[in-house]
Amino acid sequence: MFAVFSSGGKQHRVTEGEVIKLELITAEPGDEIVFDKVLMVANGDDVSVGKPYVDGGKVTAEVIGHDRGKKIRVIKFKRRKDYLRRQGHRQWYTELKITAISS
């Protein structure tokens, strides 16, 4: 069984027991979060597709913790103009464990 839900402007395909990383969510580790913007739920050949969301569809997850991702390098450069700027960035994320999917 898997589900596709929307969170943080992105869509995520998840199964029960899976650990995923999402955009930072304001919740404490150990809290339970319910996502109700479920776009699709599939259980074998039984597939429910929402218009735009599945009625009664929920994905329940437990917050494992918060952390920061790998550093990315941002470089601005203009040739022959003596212009070069370097900057680093680390994005915050929330790690979740999917506990239940219901349609």
Biopython code that builds the backbone (N, CA, C, O; Angstrom):
import numpy as np
from Bio.PDB.StructureBuilder import StructureBuilder

atoms = [
    (1, "MET", "N", (0.845, -1.178, 0.000)),
    (1, "MET", "CA", (0.000, 0.000, 0.000)),
    (1, "MET", "C", (0.891, 1.243, 0.000)),
    (1, "MET", "O", (1.860, 1.324, 0.755)),
    (2, "PHE", "N", (0.552, 2.202, -0.851)),
    (2, "PHE", "CA", (1.297, 3.449, -0.862)),
    (2, "PHE", "C", (0.343, 4.609, -1.072)),
    (2, "PHE", "O", (-0.803, 4.427, -1.485)),
    (3, "ALA", "N", (0.841, 5.818, -0.777)),
    (3, "ALA", "CA", (0.033, 7.026, -0.929)),
    (3, "ALA", "C", (0.914, 8.141, -1.468)),
    (3, "ALA", "O", (2.131, 8.133, -1.283)),
    (4, "VAL", "N", (0.284, 9.102, -2.138)),
    (4, "VAL", "CA", (0.958, 10.301, -2.607)),
    (4, "VAL", "C", (0.273, 11.476, -1.924)),
    (4, "VAL", "O", (-0.935, 11.667, -2.061)),
    (5, "PHE", "N", (1.065, 12.275, -1.176)),
    (5, "PHE", "CA", (0.485, 13.426, -0.498)),
    (5, "PHE", "C", (1.323, 14.659, -0.781)),
    (5, "PHE", "O", (2.458, 14.568, -1.248)),
    (6, "SER", "N", (0.736, 15.818, -0.486)),
    (6, "SER", "CA", (1.381, 17.102, -0.752)),
    (6, "SER", "C", (1.761, 17.765, 0.565)),
    (6, "SER", "O", (0.962, 17.825, 1.499)),
    (7, "SER", "N", (3.007, 18.266, 0.623)),
    (7, "SER", "CA", (3.474, 18.977, 1.809)),
    (7, "SER", "C", (4.631, 19.870, 1.412)),
    (7, "SER", "O", (5.561, 19.422, 0.742)),
    (8, "GLY", "N", (4.585, 21.126, 1.818)),
    (8, "GLY", "CA", (5.678, 22.046, 1.542)),
    (8, "GLY", "C", (5.845, 22.360, 0.068)),
    (8, "GLY", "O", (6.952, 22.660, -0.379)),
    (9, "GLY", "N", (4.746, 22.294, -0.704)),
    (9, "GLY", "CA", (4.822, 22.581, -2.125)),
    (9, "GLY", "C", (5.367, 21.438, -2.961)),
    (9, "GLY", "O", (5.594, 21.602, -4.160)),
    (10, "LYS", "N", (5.578, 20.286, -2.348)),
    (10, "LYS", "CA", (6.103, 19.122, -3.062)),
    (10, "LYS", "C", (5.168, 17.938, -2.849)),
    (10, "LYS", "O", (4.372, 17.926, -1.910)),
    (11, "GLN", "N", (5.269, 16.945, -3.727)),
    (11, "GLN", "CA", (4.484, 15.725, -3.599)),
    (11, "GLN", "C", (5.417, 14.586, -3.219)),
    (11, "GLN", "O", (6.535, 14.493, -3.727)),
    (12, "HIS", "N", (4.954, 13.719, -2.320)),
    (12, "HIS", "CA", (5.788, 12.633, -1.813)),
    (12, "HIS", "C", (5.030, 11.316, -1.922)),
    (12, "HIS", "O", (3.856, 11.238, -1.560)),
    (13, "ARG", "N", (5.711, 10.272, -2.426)),
    (13, "ARG", "CA", (5.134, 8.921, -2.513)),
    (13, "ARG", "C", (5.708, 8.132, -1.347)),
    (13, "ARG", "O", (6.926, 7.993, -1.232)),
    (14, "VAL", "N", (4.839, 7.613, -0.477)),
    (14, "VAL", "CA", (5.300, 6.950, 0.738)),
    (14, "VAL", "C", (4.584, 5.621, 0.941)),
    (14, "VAL", "O", (3.492, 5.397, 0.420)),
    (15, "THR", "N", (5.224, 4.748, 1.711)),
    (15, "THR", "CA", (4.629, 3.499, 2.161)),
    (15, "THR", "C", (4.727, 3.474, 3.683)),
    (15, "THR", "O", (5.470, 4.258, 4.273)),
    (16, "GLU", "N", (3.977, 2.574, 4.318)),
    (16, "GLU", "CA", (4.019, 2.479, 5.779)),
    (16, "GLU", "C", (5.390, 2.007, 6.234)),
    (16, "GLU", "O", (5.969, 1.098, 5.639)),
    (17, "GLY", "N", (5.910, 2.627, 7.292)),
    (17, "GLY", "CA", (7.208, 2.260, 7.839)),
    (17, "GLY", "C", (8.384, 2.979, 7.200)),
    (17, "GLY", "O", (9.517, 2.832, 7.661)),
    (18, "GLU", "N", (8.142, 3.752, 6.150)),
    (18, "GLU", "CA", (9.201, 4.457, 5.445)),
    (18, "GLU", "C", (9.626, 5.708, 6.216)),
    (18, "GLU", "O", (8.797, 6.362, 6.849)),
    (19, "VAL", "N", (10.915, 6.039, 6.162)),
    (19, "VAL", "CA", (11.447, 7.246, 6.783)),
    (19, "VAL", "C", (11.757, 8.240, 5.665)),
    (19, "VAL", "O", (12.496, 7.920, 4.734)),
    (20, "ILE", "N", (11.185, 9.465, 5.757)),
    (20, "ILE", "CA", (11.374, 10.472, 4.715)),
    (20, "ILE", "C", (11.845, 11.784, 5.329)),
    (20, "ILE", "O", (11.706, 12.013, 6.531)),
    (21, "LYS", "N", (12.403, 12.638, 4.480)),
    (21, "LYS", "CA", (12.839, 13.971, 4.883)),
    (21, "LYS", "C", (11.984, 15.003, 4.164)),
    (21, "LYS", "O", (11.902, 14.995, 2.935)),
    (22, "LEU", "N", (11.341, 15.901, 4.930)),
    (22, "LEU", "CA", (10.490, 16.949, 4.388)),
    (22, "LEU", "C", (11.055, 18.315, 4.755)),
    (22, "LEU", "O", (11.974, 18.433, 5.565)),
    (23, "GLU", "N", (10.476, 19.346, 4.135)),
    (23, "GLU", "CA", (10.794, 20.711, 4.544)),
    (23, "GLU", "C", (10.517, 20.844, 6.039)),
    (23, "GLU", "O", (9.700, 20.104, 6.587)),
    (24, "LEU", "N", (11.186, 21.773, 6.694)),
    (24, "LEU", "CA", (11.074, 21.938, 8.136)),
    (24, "LEU", "C", (9.623, 22.146, 8.572)),
    (24, "LEU", "O", (8.921, 23.013, 8.053)),
    (25, "ILE", "N", (9.190, 21.328, 9.539)),
    (25, "ILE", "CA", (7.849, 21.402, 10.102)),
    (25, "ILE", "C", (7.996, 21.737, 11.588)),
    (25, "ILE", "O", (8.847, 21.168, 12.271)),
    (26, "THR", "N", (7.175, 22.650, 12.082)),
    (26, "THR", "CA", (7.264, 23.035, 13.489)),
    (26, "THR", "C", (6.549, 21.998, 14.350)),
    (26, "THR", "O", (5.346, 22.099, 14.589)),
    (27, "ALA", "N", (7.296, 21.010, 14.810)),
    (27, "ALA", "CA", (6.786, 19.961, 15.684)),
    (27, "ALA", "C", (7.966, 19.394, 16.468)),
    (27, "ALA", "O", (9.103, 19.409, 15.996)),
    (28, "GLU", "N", (7.687, 18.903, 17.645)),
    (28, "GLU", "CA", (8.731, 18.326, 18.486)),
    (28, "GLU", "C", (8.956, 16.859, 18.121)),
    (28, "GLU", "O", (8.030, 16.186, 17.669)),
    (29, "PRO", "N", (10.180, 16.357, 18.316)),
    (29, "PRO", "CA", (10.423, 14.924, 18.094)),
    (29, "PRO", "C", (9.499, 14.084, 18.976)),
    (29, "PRO", "O", (9.351, 14.353, 20.168)),
    (30, "GLY", "N", (8.886, 13.073, 18.380)),
    (30, "GLY", "CA", (7.925, 12.224, 19.077)),
    (30, "GLY", "C", (6.479, 12.611, 18.798)),
    (30, "GLY", "O", (5.573, 11.820, 19.058)),
    (31, "ASP", "N", (6.241, 13.825, 18.269)),
    (31, "ASP", "CA", (4.880, 14.253, 17.943)),
    (31, "ASP", "C", (4.339, 13.477, 16.747)),
    (31, "ASP", "O", (5.099, 12.949, 15.935)),
    (32, "GLU", "N", (3.014, 13.417, 16.654)),
    (32, "GLU", "CA", (2.350, 12.771, 15.526)),
    (32, "GLU", "C", (1.758, 13.846, 14.617)),
    (32, "GLU", "O", (1.112, 14.778, 15.096)),
    (33, "ILE", "N", (1.976, 13.721, 13.315)),
    (33, "ILE", "CA", (1.474, 14.678, 12.331)),
    (33, "ILE", "C", (0.555, 13.928, 11.369)),
    (33, "ILE", "O", (0.839, 12.802, 10.962)),
    (34, "VAL", "N", (-0.561, 14.584, 11.013)),
    (34, "VAL", "CA", (-1.509, 13.996, 10.063)),
    (34, "VAL", "C", (-1.549, 14.874, 8.821)),
    (34, "VAL", "O", (-1.826, 16.070, 8.910)),
    (35, "PHE", "N", (-1.273, 14.280, 7.663)),
    (35, "PHE", "CA", (-1.350, 14.979, 6.385)),
    (35, "PHE", "C", (-2.677, 14.598, 5.734)),
    (35, "PHE", "O", (-2.940, 13.420, 5.493)),
    (36, "ASP", "N", (-3.524, 15.617, 5.447)),
    (36, "ASP", "CA", (-4.831, 15.323, 4.860)),
    (36, "ASP", "C", (-4.923, 15.698, 3.387)),
    (36, "ASP", "O", (-5.957, 15.470, 2.758)),
    (37, "LYS", "N", (-3.858, 16.269, 2.825)),
    (37, "LYS", "CA", (-3.849, 16.587, 1.392)),
    (37, "LYS", "C", (-3.309, 15.382, 0.619)),
    (37, "LYS", "O", (-2.228, 15.434, 0.033)),
    (38, "VAL", "N", (-4.085, 14.299, 0.631)),
    (38, "VAL", "CA", (-3.685, 13.052, -0.012)),
    (38, "VAL", "C", (-4.201, 13.063, -1.443)),
    (38, "VAL", "O", (-5.403, 13.199, -1.670)),
    (39, "LEU", "N", (-3.303, 12.921, -2.405)),
    (39, "LEU", "CA", (-3.663, 12.965, -3.818)),
    (39, "LEU", "C", (-4.049, 11.599, -4.372)),
    (39, "LEU", "O", (-4.868, 11.502, -5.285)),
    (40, "MET", "N", (-3.451, 10.535, -3.811)),
    (40, "MET", "CA", (-3.716, 9.196, -4.329)),
    (40, "MET", "C", (-3.397, 8.156, -3.270)),
    (40, "MET", "O", (-2.431, 8.297, -2.521)),
    (41, "VAL", "N", (-4.213, 7.111, -3.210)),
    (41, "VAL", "CA", (-3.965, 5.973, -2.334)),
    (41, "VAL", "C", (-4.127, 4.714, -3.170)),
    (41, "VAL", "O", (-5.132, 4.551, -3.862)),
    (42, "ALA", "N", (-3.131, 3.812, -3.107)),
    (42, "ALA", "CA", (-3.190, 2.564, -3.873)),
    (42, "ALA", "C", (-2.938, 1.393, -2.932)),
    (42, "ALA", "O", (-1.994, 1.397, -2.142)),
    (43, "ASN", "N", (-3.814, 0.385, -3.041)),
    (43, "ASN", "CA", (-3.667, -0.845, -2.274)),
    (43, "ASN", "C", (-3.831, -2.001, -3.246)),
    (43, "ASN", "O", (-4.936, -2.500, -3.455)),
    (44, "GLY", "N", (-2.712, -2.422, -3.840)),
    (44, "GLY", "CA", (-2.773, -3.462, -4.861)),
    (44, "GLY", "C", (-3.414, -2.916, -6.123)),
    (44, "GLY", "O", (-2.930, -1.942, -6.699)),
    (45, "ASP", "N", (-4.526, -3.552, -6.562)),
    (45, "ASP", "CA", (-5.241, -3.082, -7.748)),
    (45, "ASP", "C", (-6.289, -2.026, -7.412)),
    (45, "ASP", "O", (-6.853, -1.405, -8.314)),
    (46, "ASP", "N", (-6.558, -1.815, -6.116)),
    (46, "ASP", "CA", (-7.541, -0.814, -5.687)),
    (46, "ASP", "C", (-6.848, 0.552, -5.582)),
    (46, "ASP", "O", (-6.071, 0.792, -4.658)),
    (47, "VAL", "N", (-7.138, 1.441, -6.539)),
    (47, "VAL", "CA", (-6.492, 2.753, -6.592)),
    (47, "VAL", "C", (-7.545, 3.841, -6.454)),
    (47, "VAL", "O", (-8.550, 3.840, -7.165)),
    (48, "SER", "N", (-7.305, 4.775, -5.527)),
    (48, "SER", "CA", (-8.195, 5.923, -5.329)),
    (48, "SER", "C", (-7.431, 7.186, -5.694)),
    (48, "SER", "O", (-6.400, 7.493, -5.095)),
    (49, "VAL", "N", (-7.947, 7.922, -6.687)),
    (49, "VAL", "CA", (-7.327, 9.162, -7.118)),
    (49, "VAL", "C", (-8.267, 10.300, -6.758)),
    (49, "VAL", "O", (-9.463, 10.233, -7.044)),
    (50, "GLY", "N", (-7.735, 11.348, -6.129)),
    (50, "GLY", "CA", (-8.557, 12.466, -5.686)),
    (50, "GLY", "C", (-8.791, 13.502, -6.760)),
    (50, "GLY", "O", (-8.107, 13.535, -7.784)),
    (51, "LYS", "N", (-9.788, 14.361, -6.500)),
    (51, "LYS", "CA", (-10.119, 15.456, -7.413)),
    (51, "LYS", "C", (-10.266, 16.734, -6.607)),
    (51, "LYS", "O", (-11.416, 17.129, -6.419)),
    (52, "PRO", "N", (-9.290, 17.411, -6.122)),
    (52, "PRO", "CA", (-7.862, 17.115, -6.183)),
    (52, "PRO", "C", (-7.382, 16.201, -5.063)),
    (52, "PRO", "O", (-6.316, 15.598, -5.186)),
    (53, "TYR", "N", (-8.159, 16.076, -3.947)),
    (53, "TYR", "CA", (-7.718, 15.248, -2.832)),
    (53, "TYR", "C", (-8.686, 14.098, -2.614)),
    (53, "TYR", "O", (-9.870, 14.199, -2.937)),
    (54, "VAL", "N", (-8.172, 12.999, -2.061)),
    (54, "VAL", "CA", (-8.984, 11.828, -1.754)),
    (54, "VAL", "C", (-9.820, 12.137, -0.514)),
    (54, "VAL", "O", (-9.288, 12.590, 0.500)),
    (55, "ASP", "N", (-11.146, 11.888, -0.598)),
    (55, "ASP", "CA", (-12.028, 12.122, 0.543)),
    (55, "ASP", "C", (-11.701, 11.142, 1.662)),
    (55, "ASP", "O", (-11.719, 9.928, 1.457)),
    (56, "GLY", "N", (-11.402, 11.672, 2.843)),
    (56, "GLY", "CA", (-11.087, 10.827, 3.999)),
    (56, "GLY", "C", (-9.694, 10.251, 3.972)),
    (56, "GLY", "O", (-9.356, 9.441, 4.834)),
    (57, "GLY", "N", (-8.867, 10.639, 3.011)),
    (57, "GLY", "CA", (-7.502, 10.126, 2.934)),
    (57, "GLY", "C", (-6.592, 10.824, 3.926)),
    (57, "GLY", "O", (-6.572, 12.051, 4.012)),
    (58, "LYS", "N", (-5.835, 10.024, 4.680)),
    (58, "LYS", "CA", (-4.916, 10.574, 5.674)),
    (58, "LYS", "C", (-3.623, 9.784, 5.680)),
    (58, "LYS", "O", (-3.618, 8.564, 5.520)),
    (59, "VAL", "N", (-2.528, 10.501, 5.868)),
    (59, "VAL", "CA", (-1.220, 9.879, 6.080)),
    (59, "VAL", "C", (-0.744, 10.352, 7.447)),
    (59, "VAL", "O", (-0.620, 11.553, 7.688)),
    (60, "THR", "N", (-0.479, 9.406, 8.338)),
    (60, "THR", "CA", (-0.044, 9.725, 9.696)),
    (60, "THR", "C", (1.440, 9.423, 9.815)),
    (60, "THR", "O", (1.915, 8.378, 9.371)),
    (61, "ALA", "N", (2.174, 10.369, 10.431)),
    (61, "ALA", "CA", (3.616, 10.214, 10.567)),
    (61, "ALA", "C", (4.068, 10.645, 11.955)),
    (61, "ALA", "O", (3.407, 11.446, 12.616)),
    (62, "GLU", "N", (5.206, 10.101, 12.388)),
    (62, "GLU", "CA", (5.805, 10.459, 13.664)),
    (62, "GLU", "C", (7.102, 11.211, 13.394)),
    (62, "GLU", "O", (7.897, 10.799, 12.549)),
    (63, "VAL", "N", (7.317, 12.312, 14.108)),
    (63, "VAL", "CA", (8.515, 13.129, 13.929)),
    (63, "VAL", "C", (9.680, 12.434, 14.624)),
    (63, "VAL", "O", (9.622, 12.143, 15.819)),
    (64, "ILE", "N", (10.747, 12.172, 13.854)),
    (64, "ILE", "CA", (11.952, 11.569, 14.414)),
    (64, "ILE", "C", (12.894, 12.663, 14.910)),
    (64, "ILE", "O", (13.454, 12.562, 16.001)),
    (65, "GLY", "N", (13.066, 13.715, 14.095)),
    (65, "GLY", "CA", (13.940, 14.808, 14.513)),
    (65, "GLY", "C", (14.133, 15.825, 13.407)),
    (65, "GLY", "O", (13.592, 15.688, 12.310)),
    (66, "HIS", "N", (14.924, 16.859, 13.719)),
    (66, "HIS", "CA", (15.234, 17.924, 12.770)),
    (66, "HIS", "C", (16.739, 17.945, 12.542)),
    (66, "HIS", "O", (17.519, 17.637, 13.443)),
    (67, "ASP", "N", (17.135, 18.308, 11.336)),
    (67, "ASP", "CA", (18.560, 18.376, 11.022)),
    (67, "ASP", "C", (18.754, 19.287, 9.822)),
    (67, "ASP", "O", (17.796, 19.843, 9.285)),
    (68, "ARG", "N", (20.006, 19.432, 9.408)),
    (68, "ARG", "CA", (20.315, 20.236, 8.237)),
    (68, "ARG", "C", (20.940, 19.354, 7.168)),
    (68, "ARG", "O", (21.693, 18.430, 7.475)),
    (69, "GLY", "N", (20.623, 19.644, 5.909)),
    (69, "GLY", "CA", (21.106, 18.851, 4.788)),
    (69, "GLY", "C", (22.563, 19.143, 4.454)),
    (69, "GLY", "O", (23.237, 19.897, 5.157)),
    (70, "LYS", "N", (23.034, 18.540, 3.377)),
    (70, "LYS", "CA", (24.397, 18.770, 2.922)),
    (70, "LYS", "C", (24.552, 20.204, 2.432)),
    (70, "LYS", "O", (23.586, 20.827, 1.991)),
    (71, "LYS", "N", (25.763, 20.715, 2.511)),
    (71, "LYS", "CA", (26.017, 22.076, 2.066)),
    (71, "LYS", "C", (26.030, 22.135, 0.541)),
    (71, "LYS", "O", (26.628, 21.293, -0.128)),
    (72, "ILE", "N", (25.354, 23.153, 0.013)),
    (72, "ILE", "CA", (25.440, 23.412, -1.424)),
    (72, "ILE", "C", (26.202, 24.709, -1.605)),
    (72, "ILE", "O", (26.154, 25.587, -0.744)),
    (73, "ARG", "N", (26.895, 24.830, -2.707)),
    (73, "ARG", "CA", (27.683, 26.021, -3.002)),
    (73, "ARG", "C", (26.925, 26.861, -4.011)),
    (73, "ARG", "O", (26.499, 26.360, -5.052)),
    (74, "VAL", "N", (26.757, 28.145, -3.702)),
    (74, "VAL", "CA", (26.104, 29.087, -4.595)),
    (74, "VAL", "C", (27.195, 30.010, -5.117)),
    (74, "VAL", "O", (27.892, 30.656, -4.335)),
    (75, "ILE", "N", (27.347, 30.074, -6.449)),
    (75, "ILE", "CA", (28.406, 30.882, -7.055)),
    (75, "ILE", "C", (27.792, 31.842, -8.061)),
    (75, "ILE", "O", (27.044, 31.435, -8.950)),
    (76, "LYS", "N", (28.112, 33.112, -7.912)),
    (76, "LYS", "CA", (27.713, 34.127, -8.890)),
    (76, "LYS", "C", (28.986, 34.591, -9.568)),
    (76, "LYS", "O", (29.965, 34.924, -8.901)),
    (77, "PHE", "N", (28.975, 34.614, -10.897)),
    (77, "PHE", "CA", (30.188, 34.895, -11.650)),
    (77, "PHE", "C", (29.847, 35.640, -12.927)),
    (77, "PHE", "O", (28.922, 35.270, -13.650)),
    (78, "LYS", "N", (30.605, 36.696, -13.198)),
    (78, "LYS", "CA", (30.476, 37.416, -14.464)),
    (78, "LYS", "C", (31.865, 37.515, -15.076)),
    (78, "LYS", "O", (32.780, 38.084, -14.480)),
    (79, "ARG", "N", (32.010, 36.965, -16.250)),
    (79, "ARG", "CA", (33.332, 36.921, -16.866)),
    (79, "ARG", "C", (33.800, 38.310, -17.290)),
    (79, "ARG", "O", (33.007, 39.162, -17.690)),
    (80, "ARG", "N", (35.081, 38.506, -17.193)),
    (80, "ARG", "CA", (35.761, 39.743, -17.588)),
    (80, "ARG", "C", (35.305, 40.969, -16.796)),
    (80, "ARG", "O", (35.624, 42.089, -17.195)),
    (81, "LYS", "N", (34.586, 40.808, -15.711)),
    (81, "LYS", "CA", (34.113, 41.951, -14.925)),
    (81, "LYS", "C", (34.669, 41.949, -13.503)),
    (81, "LYS", "O", (34.271, 42.766, -12.674)),
    (82, "ASP", "N", (35.597, 41.020, -13.225)),
    (82, "ASP", "CA", (36.199, 40.907, -11.896)),
    (82, "ASP", "C", (35.123, 40.729, -10.822)),
    (82, "ASP", "O", (35.173, 41.357, -9.765)),
    (83, "TYR", "N", (34.148, 39.859, -11.115)),
    (83, "TYR", "CA", (33.043, 39.631, -10.192)),
    (83, "TYR", "C", (32.901, 38.138, -9.925)),
    (83, "TYR", "O", (32.628, 37.356, -10.835)),
    (84, "LEU", "N", (33.090, 37.753, -8.655)),
    (84, "LEU", "CA", (32.932, 36.364, -8.238)),
    (84, "LEU", "C", (32.487, 36.364, -6.778)),
    (84, "LEU", "O", (33.167, 36.920, -5.916)),
    (85, "ARG", "N", (31.352, 35.741, -6.508)),
    (85, "ARG", "CA", (30.843, 35.636, -5.147)),
    (85, "ARG", "C", (30.550, 34.175, -4.861)),
    (85, "ARG", "O", (29.922, 33.479, -5.659)),
    (86, "ARG", "N", (31.018, 33.724, -3.703)),
    (86, "ARG", "CA", (30.760, 32.349, -3.276)),
    (86, "ARG", "C", (29.973, 32.388, -1.979)),
    (86, "ARG", "O", (30.226, 33.215, -1.103)),
    (87, "GLN", "N", (29.004, 31.468, -1.872)),
    (87, "GLN", "CA", (28.190, 31.399, -0.676)),
    (87, "GLN", "C", (27.774, 29.950, -0.473)),
    (87, "GLN", "O", (27.561, 29.223, -1.444)),
    (88, "GLY", "N", (27.657, 29.528, 0.774)),
    (88, "GLY", "CA", (27.189, 28.186, 1.091)),
    (88, "GLY", "C", (25.817, 28.238, 1.726)),
    (88, "GLY", "O", (25.424, 29.261, 2.286)),
    (89, "HIS", "N", (25.080, 27.124, 1.639)),
    (89, "HIS", "CA", (23.735, 27.066, 2.215)),
    (89, "HIS", "C", (23.449, 25.640, 2.670)),
    (89, "HIS", "O", (23.754, 24.677, 1.967)),
    (90, "ARG", "N", (22.858, 25.521, 3.862)),
    (90, "ARG", "CA", (22.396, 24.225, 4.366)),
    (90, "ARG", "C", (20.929, 24.362, 4.738)),
    (90, "ARG", "O", (20.573, 25.173, 5.593)),
    (91, "GLN", "N", (20.078, 23.569, 4.095)),
    (91, "GLN", "CA", (18.632, 23.648, 4.287)),
    (91, "GLN", "C", (18.196, 22.786, 5.471)),
    (91, "GLN", "O", (18.635, 21.643, 5.597)),
    (92, "TRP", "N", (17.343, 23.319, 6.331)),
    (92, "TRP", "CA", (16.774, 22.562, 7.436)),
    (92, "TRP", "C", (15.719, 21.582, 6.905)),
    (92, "TRP", "O", (15.017, 21.880, 5.939)),
    (93, "TYR", "N", (15.617, 20.414, 7.544)),
    (93, "TYR", "CA", (14.585, 19.440, 7.179)),
    (93, "TYR", "C", (14.088, 18.720, 8.431)),
    (93, "TYR", "O", (14.735, 18.738, 9.478)),
    (94, "THR", "N", (12.924, 18.089, 8.296)),
    (94, "THR", "CA", (12.334, 17.284, 9.360)),
    (94, "THR", "C", (12.286, 15.844, 8.885)),
    (94, "THR", "O", (11.839, 15.560, 7.774)),
    (95, "GLU", "N", (12.744, 14.943, 9.727)),
    (95, "GLU", "CA", (12.741, 13.523, 9.389)),
    (95, "GLU", "C", (11.504, 12.881, 10.012)),
    (95, "GLU", "O", (11.265, 13.013, 11.213)),
    (96, "LEU", "N", (10.716, 12.180, 9.183)),
    (96, "LEU", "CA", (9.457, 11.578, 9.613)),
    (96, "LEU", "C", (9.444, 10.082, 9.328)),
    (96, "LEU", "O", (10.060, 9.609, 8.373)),
    (97, "LYS", "N", (8.727, 9.343, 10.180)),
    (97, "LYS", "CA", (8.473, 7.928, 9.919)),
    (97, "LYS", "C", (6.974, 7.771, 9.700)),
    (97, "LYS", "O", (6.174, 8.133, 10.562)),
    (98, "ILE", "N", (6.596, 7.228, 8.538)),
    (98, "ILE", "CA", (5.190, 7.034, 8.196)),
    (98, "ILE", "C", (4.645, 5.865, 9.000)),
    (98, "ILE", "O", (5.158, 4.749, 8.917)),
    (99, "THR", "N", (3.592, 6.130, 9.787)),
    (99, "THR", "CA", (3.040, 5.090, 10.646)),
    (99, "THR", "C", (1.749, 4.487, 10.112)),
    (99, "THR", "O", (1.482, 3.308, 10.343)),
    (100, "ALA", "N", (0.932, 5.282, 9.395)),
    (100, "ALA", "CA", (-0.345, 4.743, 8.908)),
    (100, "ALA", "C", (-0.808, 5.483, 7.663)),
    (100, "ALA", "O", (-0.566, 6.679, 7.504)),
    (101, "ILE", "N", (-1.482, 4.743, 6.781)),
    (101, "ILE", "CA", (-2.110, 5.313, 5.586)),
    (101, "ILE", "C", (-3.551, 4.847, 5.566)),
    (101, "ILE", "O", (-3.820, 3.650, 5.670)),
    (102, "SER", "N", (-4.488, 5.789, 5.433)),
    (102, "SER", "CA", (-5.901, 5.405, 5.360)),
    (102, "SER", "C", (-6.565, 6.159, 4.218)),
    (102, "SER", "O", (-6.169, 7.273, 3.875)),
    (103, "SER", "N", (-7.583, 5.531, 3.636)),
    (103, "SER", "CA", (-8.261, 6.179, 2.491)),
    (103, "SER", "C", (-9.699, 6.472, 2.790)),
    (103, "SER", "O", (-10.409, 7.012, 1.941)),
]
sb = StructureBuilder()
sb.init_structure("model")
sb.init_model(0)
sb.init_chain("A")
sb.init_seg("    ")
for serial, (resi, resn, name, xyz) in enumerate(atoms, 1):
    if name == "N":
        sb.init_residue(resn, " ", resi, " ")
    sb.init_atom(name, np.array(xyz, "f"), 0.0, 1.0, " ", f" {name:<3s}", serial, name[0])
structure = sb.get_structure()
